Amino acid sequence: MNTNIIETDSLTKGTGRQMRVNHIDLRIPEGCVYGFLGPNGAGKTTTLKLLLGLLKPSAGTITFFGQKMTEKNRLSILKHTGSLIESPSFYGHLTGLENMQIIAKLKKVSAREITNVLQTVRLYDQKDKKVKQYSLGMKQRLGIAMALLGNPRVLILDEPTNGLDPAGIQEIREFIKELPIIRQITVIVSSHLLSEIEQMADMVGIINHGELIFQGTLEALETKGDSLEDAFLKMTGGRESL
Amino acid sequence: MIYYLSLELKKTKRRGIWLVLAVLFLVITAWAGRNMNNERFLEQGWLMALFNVPLLNAILIPTAIAVFASRIIDLEHKGNTWKMLGTLQSKFDIYITKVLYGMTAILIFSLLELIAFLVMGYVVGFKGTPDLWAYGLFFVQTFVISFNLYLLQMIVSLIFSNQAVALCTGLCGSMAGLFLMYVPQWPLLRNIIPWGHYGASMFVGMDAERNHINGFYYMDQDNGCVFFIIGWFFLLLIGGWFIFQHMDTDGYHFHLKRHSQHGNTKTTVSTSVSMSHKPVKIPHLPVELMKIKRTPIWIAFLVLPLISALIGTANYLNNLELLKSTWHSLWTQHSLFFCYFFMPPLVGVYASYLWRLEHNGSNWNMVLVNTSAWRLVFDKIAVCAAITSLTLAWLCLLYIICGLYIGFAEPIPVELAEWLFCGVLGGVAVCAIQCFLSLVIRSFAIPIGMALLGGFTGLAATAGGRYHLLPYSLMSMGMRANNPNLTVDMAVFISYSVFFIILFYSLSVWYIGCHDVKTQ
């Protein structure tokens, strides 16, 4: 856990009063689960979209695997990532399997892997159903399956447990925890739920009003207040934001 | 009710809905105004306007109404609001509000059209005074017929959340309606479809012999058109309500209930999820083709040229004494309206559909992480171009079949290959501009309306000898739609087509490159 797999230097989006992300310096070590925490509208999704080059930063740089990300090498870097941002992306008129086939083609992955991932997220039995008939939780699983396809080195998941039932949440949580150990995948997972991050993450970054107000290990966070929750609430401006 | 209507107005804020009708109005008046300053018009202007405007209406209003209705209904599909509305308003209120909203808009439009022509007549200085009864009748006809079309489009847009279906229905219908205006031998056909009513309800005739117009006269309306219009009105209004009432709100959209399976839902559910146990494979198809699986686009692709061919041939057979040069005059019958007024919006439907796949939900996030902009735009234009070429080739094939059926003495013209080549090249240019428009404008219907406008402007550009300045006229000129005897300067033609293709391709790549992704 000594090298950083992703670093950002004063990453900024927006100008003046409309600062969505304000000079953020992320340090994400390889092989960890990095919990990205913040109240609703704090700038979590914006930051993750910036990491993927979906938004153009107003200022600052992003470094992936020791390489500075530019418009030119963006896709070759992103080949080693898997992501699920906002809500899952899918073509509703196609079946789950057909959606996966499209992603597999784009990522140039073999058909065997599709079966693998679909079984991992336990969607294999539903693969021949149109995605628009899926429940919210199933769509979310499909989104996670798409992100996992191609054995990425970094997995970026934006609130992955949205819409899942308690059993599903538990399952995904255990699964994420295992990823660095079994598959050597670094995971960045965002959430507005402290309890969720607490159970999965090794490292935590807390963002509020577009600014990174804490970055470090869970243990370090605990020393900031009586309890984790207390520390989190103190930093994010108390209970008003939750 | 007024309250609900004002709500509806609020919902459609910033949707450019009124713009659709405003543009339609401007185009009709501009087009009519352009042709009004010659001698003949001053003599008989009041009657001549009544003769010409129904044709303009028949070409332009149906597609504009399809766009308009689709805009109003699609905002509920997209915003996933049906399930919320269903808990706040009674179904009848939802339905009648949408109906009244469209009615108000069309009423205003028809009134404006009436006033515009009266004002124009006085300004240009038509001889005599307008027959107010005639103009009143014209107003009522425009209003009622357009309103019927609105109802029909509204219902189709409601049933199929995929707006391609509604737009294709509108295009096919208006194509048929327009053609039937030129087949007076079968008056009944015009009456049967609501798009044909513009032609069927005309009450001014033209007295003309070969390129010379003697005058205009009132004619008797004895084809029973009124009854068909009224019949359609009640059928659509009540039928629409009946369908709407019996639809289930199913997540994102309404869908028709299936009563027959009601008793044994359990069993059907378990069988419908039946899983194939074949090993998973990745098909050897381009990604973009995999994405358009199970789409209804091919229906329009088959039907629209078919309508053009059938009615074109029938019209040709009926006018044998007027038309001479066999294969060539048959070609004009087949291709003229199709290439100018229907092919551009049809390409628009293809392009809009392709980009809508990515505009939906948060698909942009996934697509741009996995594909580069230049590749993505290239694929989209390529697929669009492939469908467009197939459509044009299908038109040519139908032409040959119809020609063989008629039994011309001469062989099939070899120039056809050149026409098709030029048409396809110009068609790809249209694909490029439509793909760009549909990429930038996230609405499904607006780019299609712009394509119709483009085709119309293309006609004006061709008339002015500057066909190469618009992709739309490049396509129709390439197909030699207005005159198969024309020769085209190939160097100019090819260089302008390639220029447009590269221009709009680069613009699209540039647009994706320097704009942040927008997800719904």
HADDOCK unambig.tbl for C-alpha pairs under 7 A between the chains (distance, minus, plus):
assign (segid A and resid 52 and name CA) (segid B and resid 369 and name CA) 6.81 0.50 0.50
assign (segid A and resid 54 and name CA) (segid B and resid 365 and name CA) 6.75 0.50 0.50
assign (segid A and resid 54 and name CA) (segid B and resid 368 and name CA) 6.99 0.50 0.50
assign (segid A and resid 54 and name CA) (segid B and resid 516 and name CA) 6.17 0.50 0.50
assign (segid A and resid 54 and name CA) (segid B and resid 517 and name CA) 5.75 0.50 0.50
assign (segid A and resid 55 and name CA) (segid B and resid 516 and name CA) 4.55 0.50 0.50
assign (segid A and resid 55 and name CA) (segid B and resid 517 and name CA) 6.21 0.50 0.50
assign (segid A and resid 56 and name CA) (segid B and resid 516 and name CA) 6.11 0.50 0.50
assign (segid A and resid 75 and name CA) (segid B and resid 369 and name CA) 6.85 0.50 0.50
assign (segid A and resid 75 and name CA) (segid B and resid 370 and name CA) 6.88 0.50 0.50
assign (segid A and resid 75 and name CA) (segid B and resid 372 and name CA) 6.94 0.50 0.50
assign (segid A and resid 78 and name CA) (segid B and resid 369 and name CA) 6.51 0.50 0.50
assign (segid A and resid 85 and name CA) (segid B and resid 365 and name CA) 6.73 0.50 0.50
assign (segid A and resid 86 and name CA) (segid B and resid 362 and name CA) 6.99 0.50 0.50
assign (segid A and resid 87 and name CA) (segid B and resid 362 and name CA) 6.20 0.50 0.50
assign (segid A and resid 88 and name CA) (segid B and resid 362 and name CA) 6.61 0.50 0.50
assign (segid A and resid 89 and name CA) (segid B and resid 361 and name CA) 6.54 0.50 0.50
assign (segid A and resid 89 and name CA) (segid B and resid 362 and name CA) 5.12 0.50 0.50
assign (segid A and resid 89 and name CA) (segid B and resid 363 and name CA) 4.37 0.50 0.50
assign (segid A and resid 89 and name CA) (segid B and resid 366 and name CA) 6.16 0.50 0.50
assign (segid A and resid 90 and name CA) (segid B and resid 363 and name CA) 6.26 0.50 0.50
assign (segid A and resid 91 and name CA) (segid B and resid 357 and name CA) 6.74 0.50 0.50
assign (segid A and resid 101 and name CA) (segid B and resid 282 and name CA) 5.73 0.50 0.50
assign (segid A and resid 102 and name CA) (segid B and resid 287 and name CA) 5.83 0.50 0.50
assign (segid A and resid 102 and name CA) (segid B and resid 290 and name CA) 6.96 0.50 0.50
assign (segid A and resid 105 and name CA) (segid B and resid 287 and name CA) 6.84 0.50 0.50
assign (segid A and resid 106 and name CA) (segid B and resid 370 and name CA) 6.04 0.50 0.50
assign (segid A and resid 106 and name CA) (segid B and resid 371 and name CA) 6.90 0.50 0.50
assign (segid A and resid 107 and name CA) (segid B and resid 370 and name CA) 6.56 0.50 0.50
assign (segid A and resid 111 and name CA) (segid B and resid 280 and name CA) 6.06 0.50 0.50
assign (segid A and resid 111 and name CA) (segid B and resid 281 and name CA) 5.21 0.50 0.50
assign (segid A and resid 111 and name CA) (segid B and resid 282 and name CA) 5.68 0.50 0.50
assign (segid A and resid 112 and name CA) (segid B and resid 280 and name CA) 6.99 0.50 0.50
assign (segid A and resid 115 and name CA) (segid B and resid 280 and name CA) 6.62 0.50 0.50
assign (segid A and resid 125 and name CA) (segid B and resid 275 and name CA) 6.38 0.50 0.50
assign (segid A and resid 126 and name CA) (segid B and resid 273 and name CA) 6.80 0.50 0.50
assign (segid A and resid 128 and name CA) (segid B and resid 273 and name CA) 7.00 0.50 0.50
assign (segid A and resid 128 and name CA) (segid B and resid 275 and name CA) 5.99 0.50 0.50
assign (segid A and resid 129 and name CA) (segid B and resid 273 and name CA) 6.23 0.50 0.50
